[in-house]
Amino acid sequence: MKRILSVFAFVCLITHGYTQTHLSSSNRHTMKLNAGIITEKLVESKAFYTNVLGFGVTFENDFYILLHTPGQQAELSFLLPNHASQQSLFHKPFQGQGMYLTIEVDDVDKIYQEIKKKGIPIKIDIRDEPWGDRHFAIQDPNGVGIDIVKYSPR
């Protein structure tokens, strides 16, 4: 009887693990986020993100630029406002307020020094937060605040 109970318990554990891993994951959808900014400043945006932050160009044409982070983990795009190829939802330009980006890095002090050497204005000087993060902030040509951070346990 003990053996039957042991086998039953083992089968239940395996079945539970299978349903947790396979059934719940089948309800998920793969998603990839690409944030976009509608702006007249395509040239300035491309120069800033490639020269200051080391982004690469994934795709570019006369009204759209798709950039990627140095390790290609994320993308950021820029679109000209009021472009005939786009629906009206994507016509109005960003007004320079109410948006920020966070870029997580391994060595925030190194990035801070590199950006300072490039003469980019620092909007929030490098600092340690009580919750453990070390970060500083800059601003892109569109007015987007960029928080560059090294997450650390408290």
N, C-alpha and C positions, 0 to 999 in steps of 0.2 A: 504494500500500500504506500509506503514511504517513497518507493521508487516511482510509482505512478504519479504521486503528488509532485515529486521533483521534476519529472518530465513535463507535467502540466504547467508548473511554474515557469520552466524554461521556455516552453512554447508561448506562454503568455507574454513573457519579457521580449522575446524575439518579435512576436506579432505587434506588440505595443511600439517597439522601436521602429519597425517597418512602417507602421501607420504614421508615426510622428515624422519620420524622415521623408517618406514618399508621398503620402496623401496630402499632408499640409503643404509640402513644397509644390505640389501640382496645382495648387490654388494661387500661387504667386506668379507674377509676370516679370520678365526681365525688363529693367528700365535703365536708361542711361540719360543723365541730365546734361543739357547744354543750355546754359544761360545765354540770353541774347539782349543786346542793347541797341535800340534804334537811335541812330545818331548821324549828324552831318560830319562828324570827326573820324571818318574811317582811317585816313592817313595818320593822324595823330595817335589814334588808338592802337593801330598796328605798330607804330614806332615805339610807343610806351611799353606795350606788353612784350614785344620781342626784345627790345634793347635793355629795358630796365629789369624785367622779370624772367627773361630767357624763354618765353613762349615760342613755339614754332607755328608755322602757317600750314594748316591742313588743306584749306581751299580758299580761293580768292577770285572774285571777278569785280566788275566795275561798281556793283552796289552791295556786295556782301563779302565779309571776311570771316573765316572760321579758324580760330587759333586753338592750340592745345598746350597744356602745361608741359614742362620739360620731360617728365616721364610719361606723358600722354595718358594720365589718369583722368583728366577732365578737359572740357572744351568750353570756349567762350566765343560768342559770335557778335558781329556788328553788322547792322543793316541800315542802309540809307532810308530816311523817312520818305513817305509819299511816293515810293517807287511803283511804277505801273504794273510790275509783275506780282506785287503783293496785294493781299486783301486789305480792306480798310482797317481791320483790327491791328495791322502791323504798319500803319502809316504815321502815327503820331510819335514825335521824338521824345526821348527821355528828357526830363526837365532838370536833372542833376541833383535830385534829392530823394531820400527815402530808400536807398539801396546800398548794400555793402557786400563785399566779397571777403571770405576768409580763406587764406592760403596757409595750409599747415606745412611747416618745414622741419627738417631735422636739426639745423643749426641756425637759430634765429639771430644770434649775435653776428655770425658771418654775413648773413644776408643784409642785416642792418648796416654793417660797415660798407659792404659793396654798394648799397643804394645811396648811402651818404656820400661816398666817393664820386658817384655819378651826378651829385648835385641835386638830387630829387628832394624836395621839401618833405620833411618828416612832420606829419600832422599830430601824431601822438608819439612822444618819445618812448624808447624802449623801457619796459617796466615789468616787474613781477607782480602778479595778482595774488590776493590771499587764497584763491582756489587752486593755485599752482601754475597757471599759464604764464609764459613769458612772451611778450608781444610788443609790436609797434604798428603804427598805421601811416599809410600814404594815401594819396588821392590820384585817380586817373584823370585824363583830359576831359572826361565827361562828368566829373564830379562824384564818381563812385568811390566811396571809402574802401580801402583795402587793408584789412587787418592781417598782418603776417605774424603767425603764432607758432610756438613750440608748446604743445600740450604736455603737461607733466602731472604726475600724481601729486596730490597735496602733500 
